Amino acid sequence: MSKNQFVDKLKEGDRVDTILLVKASQLAETRAGKPYLRLTLADRSGEIQGPVWDRALELQPVCAVGAFIHVIGQVQSYRDSLQLKIESVQGRRKEEVNLADFLVSCSGNRQQMADELQRLVLTLDNPWLKKLLNRFFKSDPCWSHFQEAPAAKSIHHAYVGGLLEHSLSVARLADKLASHYPGVDRSLLLAGALLHDIGKLEELKMETAVIDYTVRGRLKGHLVIGSEMVGMEAAEIKDFPTELLEQLQHLILSHHGRQEFGSPTVPMTIEGFLLSFIDDLDAKMNLMEQLRKKIDQPEMGWSDYQRSLERFLYLGPLPAEDEKQEALDSSTVQRQPTLF
């Protein structure tokens, strides 16, 4: 059964009669003590809140996280955001839906990105780091998992292929900056860029289209898990230099920049500072890109309040692919040397 309504096109007052995925489900109580379900419903285009006021206990198993439900209701505004006033809920089997309507994937070609990442590894001068990276980015099942995995539960790169896209983007930026500042160890910085989120392979799990934390992920977090994973693989390489491993683990453990942001330690090396700033930049730019993809008006406008950034954003839509290519061609022409 294909969908005919998507969340990003819903407007206040619209009637809704469609299938949605339950991303979050919480049994709560009104002030009068009546139970109700607080749902977050989603498809590939976005998500929307939708409380279920009646028959909450009866419908709780139907509205479990990861379930598909057929919803009938109306879109209304609540505290400056859209939500569904749900009138009817019926469960749907996975076999009854088109999973492509719910799976969000990176916009780029994953095979091309995977090939580019492997070519980038070959450019490293340090043979120890090159050997270590090949243990992650050539050997299955880790390499296959890396190409499919999301980079976050929400906010940035939270979709199929997100970890590959984010890690490669960070590595591209690192490659540019490594030659811009003197004394940067390019091999170490690129290894840190490619491995900084490797712990997310074990921190996060994705079932159907729902991303959630594993038990280990909640207990340790991906920075600690990633440092452990790198240490275990380095131990399999005879005579891997101890100081080099510690420098690389420092990049992983410090890349959130500040301890209040989840880093066990703060950046204390040139490569650590660069990686922390690059990672933060790429995450924020991806958040803005996802917001811009949803803009269907040509003019600039204000986004909803972005809690992760603590501000509103003034954004316009992403340029079409042909417009981006024209801009690139024009920029290339303008950079041609002249006699003046």
N, C-alpha and C positions, 0 to 999 in steps of 0.2 A: 504494500500500500504506500503510494507516494504522497508526500505532503503538498498541500496547496496554500499553506500559510506559514510564513517564517517570522520569527520573533523580531528581527530588525525592521520589518515593514509594518509592525503593529502600531496603531495610533489610538489615542483616547477615543472611546466610543465604539471601536470596532467589535463586531461579534466574532468570537473565536470558536472554531470547530475543527480541531486538528490533533495530531499526535505529538506529544512532547516527551522528552527524557527527564526523569527526576534526578537532578544533580545534588540536591540536599533535601532532607526531610526531617523535621523535628516536631515531636508532639509537645504542645504547649497548652496553657490554660488561660482563659479570659479572666478578667477581674472577678467575674461571678463564679469562677471555678469550673466553667465548661471547657472540656478538651477541644482543641482544634489542631490541625496540621499546618505547619509553616513550611511551604514548599518553595524550592528554587527549581524552575523548569527551564529546559534549554533545547535548542537544536543547533545546527552548525553555524547559524548566524548570530547567536547571542543567547541571553538568558533573561528571565523575568520572574518576579516573585508572584506567588499565587496561593494564598491561604485557603484551606478547606474548613469551613465552619461547621458543617453538619456531618454526622456519621464518622467522626474522626477516628475513633477506635476501630470501627469496622473497616475503614479504608486504609488504615496504617500499613497493613501488609501489602496492599495493592500499590501503595505509593512509596515503596522502599527505594533507597538510593540505587540507581542503575536500571530501574524499571521504566518501561514505556507505558504511557497512559493516554487514552483518548479524552481530551478535555473539551467541554463546552462551557462557554462563559462570555464575559465582556471585559474589554480593557478599560481600566479606570485610572485616574491619577491619585496617588497617595504620597504625601510628603515630597512633592516635586518629582516623583518617579512614577513610571507606569507599573501597574500590577494587574493581575487577572482576578476578576470576581468570578470564581469558579462555581458553576451551577451543577455540573455533572462530571463524574470521573469513572472511566472504565479501563481496566487493565488490558494491555495488548502484549502478545507474545513477540519475541525478537524476530521470529520468522515472518511476522505480519508487516514488518516495517522495512524500509529501504535504509540500511545503515549509513549510506552516503549522505543522507539528509541530516545526520547527527555527528559524523566524524569530521572534526576540523583538522586540516592538514596544512603544512607550510606551503606557501605559494610557489616556492622554487622547485626545481627538479632535484629530487633527493639523490638520484644516481649521479648526476653531474656534481652535486655538492660533495658527495662521498669521494668521487674521483679527485676532486680538487683538494680535499683534505689530505688524501694519501700522497698527492704530488707535493704538497706543502711539507709534509714530514720528510720527504726525500731531500729537501733543501737545507735541512739542519746540518751544521758543521760538526756538532758534538755527536760522536758515534754512540756514546752511552745513552743519551736521550733519544736518539733515533731508534736504537734497539728497544728501549722501553716503550716508546710510542707504538711501535709495530706490534707489541704484545696486546695492545688495546685496539688498534685500528686495522689489524689484518686478521686477527684470530676470532673465529666464532666460538661461542654464541655472543660474546661481548660486542663485536663489531656489528652484527645484525641488529642487536638490541639497541645499540647507540643510534643507528639510523632511523629507528622507529620511535624512540622515546621522546616524551615531552620534556621541556626544560623547567617547568614549574606547574604548580597546581592551578594557579590563576595569575593574573596581571600580565606576565610577558612570556612569549613563546610557549604558551600552554596548549600545545596541540601536537599531533603526530608529526615527527620530524623536527620538533622545536629544539631539541638538544643539539642535533647536528647543525641546524641553521644558526643557532646562537653561538655555539663553540667556533664554527668556521668564521662567522662575522667578527667575533672577538679576535681570532687569530689573524684575520686580514688587517684589522686596525693595528694590532700589535706589530705586524710585519712593517707597516708604514712608519710607525713611531720608533721602531728599533733603530732605524738609520737616521732619525731626526735628532736624537739626543746622543751625545758622545758617551761612550763607556757602557752602553746597554748590551748585555749578553743576549743576542738575538735567539740563540738556540734555547736558552733557559726560558726567556719570555714567551716564545711560541709554544714550548712544551707546557708551560703553565696555562696559557690561553686555551689550549686544546684539552687539557685535563682538569681545569679548575672546577668544572661541574660534573666530573665523571661519577661522583658519589650519588648523583641523582638516579643513576641506573638502579640503585638499591634503596634510595630514599622514597621514590615514587612508584606507583603502580597504576596502570591504566586498564580498566575493564570496560568493554564496549566503548563509550565515549566519556567515561567518568574517571577523572584523575584524582587519586587520593594518596595519603601517606601510608607506607608500610609501618609495621611495628618498629623495626630497626630505624627507619627514617625519623619517626617521631622521637625515639629515645636518644639518637645520636646526631642527626642532621647530616646533610650531604658533605659539609666541609670535613668533618671528622671521618666519615665513611670514605670519602675520596682520598684523604691522606693515608688511611689504612690500606685501601686498594692499591695505591701506588707503591707503598712500602712492601706489600706482599709480592707484587710483580717484580720490583727491583731486586728482592731477595732471591729470585729465580735466575738472575743474571750474575754470573760469577764475577766477583771483584768489583761490583758496581760501587763507584766512589761514594763514601758515606756523606761527605760534605755536600756533594751535588744533590743527593737525595734529600738532605735536610733543606737545602735552598728551594728545591721544587715543592716539597711539602709545605714550606713556609708560604709559598705563593697560593697554594690551595687553602690553607688555614686562615689566611689574612685577606682573601680577596673581597670580603664584604666591607672591608675598610675600617670598621669600628666595632668594638666589642658589643655595644648595644644593638648592633645590626646582625649579631650572630657569629662574628669572627672570634675564635678563641684567642687570637692575637692580632695586633695591628700591623700593617705593612712597615717593614724596617729596611727594605732594600729598594734599589732603583726599580728593579723589575716588579717588585711587590706594589709599589705606588702606581706604576703604569697599568698593571693588570687590574687593580682595584678600580681605577677611574674608567678604564675602557669597558669593563664589565657593567658598571653602573650606567654608562652612556648608552651601551647597546640595549640594555633592558628598557631604559626610558624611551628610546627612539622606537623600539618595537611596540611599546604600549601606545605611543602616538600613532604609529602606522595602523594598528588595529582600529583605533578610533576613527582615523581618516577613511578607512575602507568602508565605514558605515555611513559616511556623509554622502547624500544624494543630491545636494544642492551645490551649484557652482561657486557660490560666494563664501567668504570666510564667516565663521560663526563660533559661538561659545559652546563648549562641551558641558556635560554634567560635571559636578564637582568630583574631582579625582582624589579619593582619599589617600592613595599611595603617594601622590605628589603634593597633597595638601594645597590644591589650587584648582581653579578652572583653567581650561586651555582654549586659546583662540586659534582655530584650525580651519583649513580648507581641505577639500577632497584630494586624494592622491591623483597625480596626473595619469592619464591613460598611457599604456605601453608605447604607443606610437609617438605621443607627445614627449615622453621621457627620452626616447631615442633621438628625436629632433633636437631636444635641448642638449643632449650629449654631443651630437654632431656639431651643433652651433658652437658649443664650448670648445670643441677641438679646433675648429676653424679660428676662433678668436685667440687661441693660445699660440698660433703660428708666429714665428719670429718675424719682425719687420725691420726696415732700415731705420726706423725712428725711435 
